[in-house]
């Protein structure tokens, strides 16, 4: 028994130390960014804020590695070279490789920060299934032929080999089958498959398969920027289907001007929202949407867009240049584009928070009076500090509407 206790006394502390070391290394990996963006031939200071001494080894394809011991609990200044990518390796105690950081060096960039309300219209890539239900058949029975075969979130792309992109095309092809099995091509995530579903004649004599579908999606947001290549970015997060909660896969889309009519103030536990309308006329068309992804809506701006925003370019700043303290959000909630005062409280370098790297609080009393803070529809409002664009509003704290999250502008521009 004594021998067993001695063994446990020896093994348990070692196991605890090993588990602690593993956790610590994983913690370090999570909190060191995957990529650091810098301007060419400049100094960039990044405060990683990790309490250990490590070694930074910088190299590119043409030079030997240069290394230096640093305390990563203190700000680290990195001097960039010419435009290219470099590798920065972090080594724990100068011995163990922990993580490689990509240092992307480019020419200084500038964008037009916008802040105008915009209407987003996108057409789905295939017909999106939002739910599966029952059909009241002509025989007086309830039938659900698609249940267990088709799932919410699937995209129907073809019927019996015929491509379908709209609800009307889908309905027409299914009704033409008449009391037989129909072969559907569906896309579920990255997988494409064919399934068979029996059509059912409903009480009106129309053949159906029992699915609720949609082929388009609309929403309101705030335009973040237009760059010098006439590319625009907005929202800082994806457009998701309200019923499935999944990001909408798009075939095409358009950006229009929008008008804000009123604001529902945010309350603790209940996000507020702007109430507005989208003008779908040709005159109000201001851009072609090409991408809907986790970090925003992107596309090609129409020249007419500069009838609504001043074509005044502003430099961008990278995450390591953001300071805790005063900044502004540019938005449109009371009839005009205005800059509202905020206080940046935290900057998170971890890539786990792709569109929540900035935490801020609204301190502008006029905005607080109008909205109680951040509301739905303000997503995409550019965040500006020291006359440089640093990011965009993405989310609100559900229980604290005066607080919000922002995405780094570098992440949006990297798309």
Buried (B, 14 or more C-beta within 10 A) or exposed (E): EEEEEEEEEEEEEEEEEEEEEEEBBEEBEEBBBEBBBBBEEEEBEBBBEBEBEBBBBBBBEEEEEEEEEBEBEEEBEBEBBEEBEBBBBBBBEEEEEBBEBEBBBBEEBBBBBBBBBBBBBBBBBBBBBBBBEBBBBBEEEEBBBBBEBBBBBBBBBBBBEEEBBBBEBBBEBBBEBEEEBBBBBBBBEEEEEEBEBBBBBBEEEBBBBBBEBBBBBEBBBBBBBBBEEBBBBBBBBBBBBEBBEBBBBBEBBBBBBBBBEEBBBBEEEEBBBBEBEBEEEEEBBBBBBEBBBEBBBBBBBBEBBBEBBEEEBBEBBBBBBBEEEEBBBBBBBBEEBBBBBBBBEEBBBBBEBBBBBBBBBBEBEEBBEBBBBBBBBBBBBBBBBEEBBBBBBBBBBEEBBBBBBBBBBBBBBEE
